[in-house]
Amino acid sequence: MPGRRLSAGGDSSRPRRAVLRTLPGERGITTDATRAGAAAASRLGTMAVQMAPSILSADFARLADEAAAVAEVADWLHVDVMDNHFVPNLTIGLPVVESLLKHTELPLDCHLMISEPDRWAAGYAEAGARNVTVHAEALRAPTRTLRLIRAAGARAGLAVNPATPVEPYEDLLPELDMLLLMTIEPGFGGQPFLDIVLPKLRRARALVQRHGGSVWLQVDGGVGEDTIERCAEAGADVFVAGTAVYGADKPAAAVEALRRRAERATAHARWQQQ
């Protein structure tokens, strides 16, 4: 944010959380554009809580600095790609993602809010994004597109809007590495959290557990100190936070505070005991 000083090492001396290992679902990326993010992505280990600060709320003129501000405490850097067609907002596209990959070691989690994800999704994986999420509402060939993302070396995610049920996509779970439940209407940051999504999140967690898979459940929208615990209790394990991180004076400290709340709630969540 303007006026806030950001250091290359972030605002915390907290050690990196990750363990050197290959991400589940990786298919071996070989393009040159992946080199900047490949080492960081391999740091990620199996963890109950993952934090993905969203640069939608960052200063777009200083994205490298904004990424550096959370590099020591975040697990992912969430990148919202919007085309002003699927959602009423225009943000960034593949060229910016390619440039950002050269200036951050955090693995990029690209969330495509675009009208033709079947056409464009694999390109983000080929560029070096380590997760690419596409919207169920925009897909024409879900299975083919998810497989193309995986074949290009990234994890494949499927996103659903607040009014979209998860049950019709149960058969797609074997094709997924992550299911994203929007907790606001997609398009703009800073919106209030929609509690009506929490029952759907519980149902999504039950679906994943019933299938015995390792699909991550991500929430995006209105995630902050007063909502993250409810999301964790309902079944989320990956948390996107934009305004709550980049609207804070110390983004790294904000990430750490959110993580502590999520970990505390996760430890006592019913779904963790099942």
N, C-alpha and C positions, 0 to 999 in steps of 0.2 A: 504494500500500500504506500502511496506517496508520503514521504516524510519519515518512514520507518527505515532504520539502518539494518541492513542484513549482512551478516558475515558469511564467508565461504564455508565455514565449518558449522553453521547453524547456531542456535541459541542454547545448546545443551552439550554437556560433555558425556552424555549417556552413551555407552558403547553400542555398537551395532548388534542387533538382535539375531541376525540370520546365521544359519549354518551352511557351509558350502555343500551344495547338492544341486542336482538338476531339478528343475520345476516339473511337477507332474504334467504329463501331456505334451512335453516338448518333443519336437520332431527333428531337431538339429538344424539351426539356422546357419546359412553359409554366406549370406550377402554381406558386403562390406559395411553397409549402414548399420549393422547390428553390433559392431564391435564396442561402441561406447556403452551400450546397455547390457551387454552379455555378462560381464563379470558381476554386475550388481544383481542381476536376476538370479544367478546361480547361488547367491548368498541366502536366498530364502529357504527356510526350513519349514517343517510342519509346525504350525502354531495355531492356537485356538482363536486368537484375535489378530487381525491384520488391519493396519491403518493406511488409507489411501487419500492423502490431501489432494483436493481438486484445484487445479490452476485456473478454473473458471473465475475464482474470486481473487486471483493474484493480479499483480501489475503486469499486463501483457508486454510492456516495454522493457521489462526486466525479468523475463522468464527464467533465465539461467540463474540469476541471483535468488529468485523466489524458490526454485527447486533446491538450491544449495541450502537454503534456510531450514529445510526439513530433512535433508539427506541423511543425517545421522540417526533420525528417530522414526522415519516412515518406512513402510514396507513397499509401497508403490507410489507412483505419481499418477494421479487420475487426470486424464486429458479428455475434455468434452468436445467432440467434433460435431458442429451443428451447421446445417446447410440452408436455413431459412425456408425450408420446404416441409420437412417432417416436423420441425418445431419452428416457432416464430422468432428465431434468433440466428445470427450468423457469427461464428467464432473463428476457429482455425481449421486447417486441413492438413493434408499429407506433407506439404513442403515445410510447415512449421514443426511438425512432428519429427521429420528427418533432421532438422536443425537442432531441435531440443535433444535428440539422442546423442549428439556430439558433445553436449555440455552438461550432462548429468549421468551419474552412475545408477540412479534409481531406475528400476524397471518401469516402463510405461504401461499403464492400464488405459487403453483407448476405448472410449465409450462413443460409439457412432450413432448419433441422432440424426440420421440422414435418410433420404427417401429411396435410395437405391443401394442398400448395403450389400446385396448379392454381387453387385458390380465392383464395389470398391474395397470391401473388407479385407480380402487377402493381401492387398497392397500394403496395408498398415502392418500386417504380420511380416511381410517380406522386407519392409523397411527396418524392422527391429523391435516393434512393439511386442511385449511379452504376454499381453492379454488383449484380445480384441472382442468387444461386446457389441452385438447387433440387436436391434429391436424386433421382437416377434411381430409387432404390428406392421412392420415395413418389409419383412422378408417374403419372397416369392418361392424360394427353394431352400427352406431352413436346413435340411440335412446336408445338402450339397455345400452350402455356404459355410456351415460349421466345420465340415470336413476339410474344406479348402483352407480355412484359418489354421486348423491343426497341422495340415500338411505343410504349411508355410513356416511352421515352427513355433506358433504361439498357442497359448491357452485360448479356448473358445468360450465366450460368454453369451448368454441370452438374456435380454432385458424385457421386462413387462411394465407397462404403465399402471397407475393405480387402479384403473377400472378393468384391467385385463386379468382374467383368472389364470392361475398357474396350472390347473388340472388338465386342460387340453394339451399341454406340452410335456406331460409325464413320460410319454414314450420317447421323447427326445433326450431324456436325462443321460443315457449312455453316450450321447454325442457332445455333452457339455462338460466343461470344467468349472463353470460358475454360472449361477442364476442371479440376476440383478433385479431386485424389486424396487421400483421407483417409489419414493415416499413423498414426492411432490409431483406436480405435472411438469414434464420435462420442458426445458427451454431457458429458464432463468434461475440464477442462484438467489439465495436470500429469502426464499419462500418459506412459510410456516410448514412444519411437519404434519403429515396427514396420518392421524392415528388409525384411520379406517384400514390401513394396510397391515397393521399388526396381526389380525387374525389370518390374513393370507400368508404372512410370513411364517406363522406357526404351521399352517397347512403345508407350505413349501418344505419346511424342515422335516415334517412327517413323511413327505414323499421321498425326500433324499434318504432318510433313515430306512424307509421301507425297502428301497432298492439297494441299500447297502453300498452305495457309491461314495466317492470322495468329492462330490460337487460342493464348491464353496457357495455360501449365500451372502450376497452383497446388498447393502442398502445405500441409497443415494438420494439426498434431499432433506434439508432441515435437520441434519444430524449434528447435535451439539451436546453440551453438558447436561441439558435437561431432557434429552431424548435418547441418547446412545444406550443407556442402561435398559430401557424398554425394548430397544431393538435386539440387544444381546439376549435378553431373557426370552424373547420370542423366537430366536433361532439364528440371527445373523452372526456371521463371523468375519466379514470384511466390511469396513466402514469407510464410506466416502464422506469427507468433511471439507467444505470450502470456506464459507463465511466464518465458521467457528475457528478455523485455523488462520487464514490469511486476513481476517478482520481483527485478529488479536495483535497486541504489541509484540509478543514473542511467539511466533508460529510454532517453533519446536516445543516450547513448554506447553502450548495448547494441545499439540498432538499427544504428548506424554500424559497430560491430564485426562484426555479423552480415552486413551488406552487403559489407564488405570480403572476408570469407571466401567469400561466394557469388560475388562478382565474380572473385576469384582462381580459384575452381574452374571457373566458366563459361568463362573465357578459355582454359582448357586442355581443355575437354570435347570429346569426339569429335563429339557432335551439332552443335557449333558449327562444326566443320570440314567438315561435309557440305553 
